[in-house]
Amino acid sequence: MKQLFTLITLCFFGVSVAQETKKISEETMTAIKKDIWIPFMEAYANLDSKKLRSIHSPDIVRIYLDQNIVENGQSYMDNFGGFLDDMRQRDDRLGIAFTILTTAIDEKEELAYQTGYYRFSSKRKDDPDLVVRGYGLFNVGLKKEDGVWKLWLDSDKRINIDAAEFNSQDIIYELNY
C-alpha cells in the first residue's frame, strides 16, 4: 500500500512539474506589442490598410467563429483592407483596443499563441466621438518572419462583457486619442 501511495504521489508530482507555467520574457512581450498590437491599433485609428497588411503573414488564416467562415491569404487581406478603405471614404473613424489574457510560446521564441479581449469602437458622421460598439474574444497565432512578429492565425467572436471586465485585465493595449 505504501508503494502504491508513493507511486501515485510521484506521478502526481511529475505531472505538476511537467505542467509548470513557462514565464514569457518581458523582451518578447514588448516585441509582440511593438510588432503586432500597436500597429494594429494604429491601422484602425488611421484607417491604414497598408499598415494593417504589414502585420499579417502572407499565409494568414482568418476564422470568423460567429459565421463559420474561414478565409486565408490575399483574399482575407483584400477584404480586411477594403473594409478600412470603405470606412475612410465614408469619413468614419475606428478604434480598437486589446487585453491579453494568455500567452504561450515555443522554446525558440519564434511561435506564440495569445488569447484576449478586444474592444471595438467607431465614430459615424453623427457621433461626436468614438463610441464603443462591442467586445470580442480573440485567439491569434504569431510567428517570427525575418525577426519580426506576424499574425498567421486570427480568430474571434463577439462576447457579452462590459467595460469593467475589459479594464480589469492585467495587460491592456490602447492608444490615447
Secondary structure per residue as TSV (DSSP state, phi and psi in degrees):
chain	resnum	aa	ss	phi	psi
A	1	M	-	360.0	-41.7
A	2	K	H	-62.8	-37.9
A	3	Q	H	-66.4	-39.4
A	4	L	H	-63.3	-44.0
A	5	F	H	-61.5	-42.4
A	6	T	H	-63.2	-43.6
A	7	L	H	-62.1	-45.3
A	8	I	H	-63.5	-42.6
A	9	T	H	-62.0	-44.5
A	10	L	H	-65.1	-41.0
A	11	C	H	-62.8	-45.5
A	12	F	H	-63.8	-44.7
A	13	F	H	-63.0	-40.9
A	14	G	H	-62.8	-42.3
A	15	V	H	-65.2	-41.7
A	16	S	H	-62.5	-42.2
A	17	V	H	-66.6	-41.7
A	18	A	H	-64.3	-27.3
A	19	Q	T	-99.2	18.6
A	20	E	-	-60.1	139.3
A	21	T	-	-71.4	129.5
A	22	K	-	-81.7	134.2
A	23	K	-	-83.7	125.3
A	24	I	-	-88.7	130.2
A	25	S	-	-65.7	147.7
A	26	E	H	-60.3	-35.8
A	27	E	H	-61.2	-44.2
A	28	T	H	-66.6	-44.9
A	29	M	H	-61.1	-40.0
A	30	T	H	-66.1	-41.4
A	31	A	H	-63.7	-42.3
A	32	I	H	-64.0	-43.2
A	33	K	I	-59.5	-46.3
A	34	K	I	-68.1	-41.1
A	35	D	I	-82.8	-29.9
A	36	I	I	-113.3	-63.6
A	37	W	I	-72.0	-42.6
A	38	I	H	-65.7	-49.6
A	39	P	H	-61.4	-32.9
A	40	F	H	-62.1	-49.1
A	41	M	H	-64.9	-39.4
A	42	E	H	-65.3	-38.6
A	43	A	H	-61.4	-41.5
A	44	Y	H	-65.9	-49.3
A	45	A	H	-61.2	-35.5
A	46	N	H	-101.8	3.1
A	47	L	T	48.9	50.7
A	48	D	-	-106.3	94.0
A	49	S	H	-67.7	-29.6
A	50	K	H	-65.6	-44.2
A	51	K	H	-64.7	-40.5
A	52	L	H	-59.9	-45.2
A	53	R	H	-62.5	-33.6
A	54	S	H	-67.3	-19.9
A	55	I	T	-93.4	-3.3
A	56	H	E	-103.1	141.8
A	57	S	E	-70.3	146.6
A	58	P	E	-58.7	-24.9
A	59	D	E	-100.5	32.2
A	60	I	E	-54.4	141.4
A	61	V	E	-118.1	123.6
A	62	R	E	-117.4	126.1
A	63	I	E	-117.7	120.6
A	64	Y	E	-95.6	94.1
A	65	L	T	-61.8	-37.4
A	66	D	T	-71.5	-18.4
A	67	Q	T	-114.3	-1.7
A	68	N	T	56.8	42.5
A	69	I	E	-121.9	139.6
A	70	V	E	-122.9	130.0
A	71	E	E	-122.7	162.3
A	72	N	E	-151.1	165.2
A	73	G	H	52.3	-140.4
A	74	Q	H	-61.6	-35.7
A	75	S	H	-58.2	-48.8
A	76	Y	H	-62.7	-46.5
A	77	M	H	-64.1	-36.7
A	78	D	H	-64.6	-43.4
A	79	N	H	-65.4	-45.7
A	80	F	H	-67.7	-46.2
A	81	G	H	-61.2	-38.9
A	82	G	H	-62.9	-35.4
A	83	F	H	-59.4	-47.3
A	84	L	H	-65.1	-41.1
A	85	D	H	-62.2	-41.0
A	86	D	H	-62.8	-41.5
A	87	M	H	-62.5	-41.1
A	88	R	H	-63.1	-44.2
A	89	Q	H	-63.7	-30.6
A	90	R	T	-84.4	-2.7
A	91	D	T	63.9	32.3
A	92	D	-	-91.4	171.6
A	93	R	E	-129.8	154.3
A	94	L	E	-129.7	156.4
A	95	G	E	-146.6	147.1
A	96	I	E	-145.5	142.3
A	97	A	E	-133.4	157.3
A	98	F	E	-132.1	146.7
A	99	T	E	-117.8	145.2
A	100	I	E	-105.8	120.6
A	101	L	E	-91.5	-46.0
A	102	T	E	-141.1	151.3
A	103	T	E	-138.6	130.3
A	104	A	E	-123.1	146.1
A	105	I	E	-143.7	150.7
A	106	D	-	-82.1	171.0
A	107	E	T	-57.9	-39.3
A	108	K	T	-83.2	-5.2
A	109	E	S	56.0	47.2
A	110	E	-	-118.8	-14.3
A	111	L	E	-129.2	138.4
A	112	A	E	-141.7	158.5
A	113	Y	E	-136.0	127.2
A	114	Q	E	-128.2	147.6
A	115	T	E	-123.5	155.6
A	116	G	E	177.7	-173.2
A	117	Y	E	-107.1	152.5
A	118	Y	E	-125.0	153.2
A	119	R	E	-119.2	120.1
A	120	F	E	-102.2	129.9
A	121	S	E	-129.7	153.6
A	122	S	E	-148.0	160.9
A	123	K	E	-128.3	114.4
A	124	R	-	-91.9	172.3
A	125	K	T	-53.6	-37.2
A	126	D	T	-88.0	-6.6
A	127	D	-	-85.6	135.9
A	128	P	S	-71.3	-30.4
A	129	D	S	-145.5	179.7
A	130	L	-	-61.5	139.9
A	131	V	E	-120.7	130.1
A	132	V	E	-66.1	125.1
A	133	R	E	-103.5	-16.6
A	134	G	E	162.4	177.3
A	135	Y	E	-127.4	157.3
A	136	G	E	-145.9	166.2
A	137	L	E	-110.1	129.8
A	138	F	E	-121.3	157.9
A	139	N	E	-135.4	126.6
A	140	V	E	-131.1	146.2
A	141	G	E	-107.1	134.2
A	142	L	E	-123.4	147.9
A	143	K	E	-145.0	151.9
A	144	K	E	-84.8	129.4
A	145	E	E	-125.8	115.8
A	146	D	T	54.0	40.4
A	147	G	T	80.9	3.7
A	148	V	E	-120.2	135.8
A	149	W	E	-71.5	135.8
A	150	K	E	-132.3	149.0
A	151	L	E	-78.2	126.6
A	152	W	E	-119.1	-13.2
A	153	L	E	-140.9	132.1
A	154	D	E	-144.3	120.7
A	155	S	E	-138.2	150.4
A	156	D	E	-159.4	168.8
A	157	K	E	-154.8	151.9
A	158	R	E	-69.2	143.6
A	159	I	E	-137.4	163.9
A	160	N	-	-103.9	82.8
A	161	I	-	-121.1	170.8
A	162	D	-	-117.1	178.5
A	163	A	H	-59.4	-37.6
A	164	A	H	-62.2	-43.5
A	165	E	H	-64.7	-46.2
A	166	F	H	-58.7	-48.8
A	167	N	H	-75.6	-8.4
A	168	S	T	-85.8	-2.4
A	169	Q	S	-78.9	155.4
A	170	D	S	-72.4	-37.6
A	171	I	E	-113.9	113.5
A	172	I	E	-126.3	129.0
A	173	Y	E	-115.6	119.1
A	174	E	-	-150.1	150.7
A	175	L	-	-87.8	148.5
A	176	N	-	-91.6	116.1
A	177	Y	-	-85.3	360.0
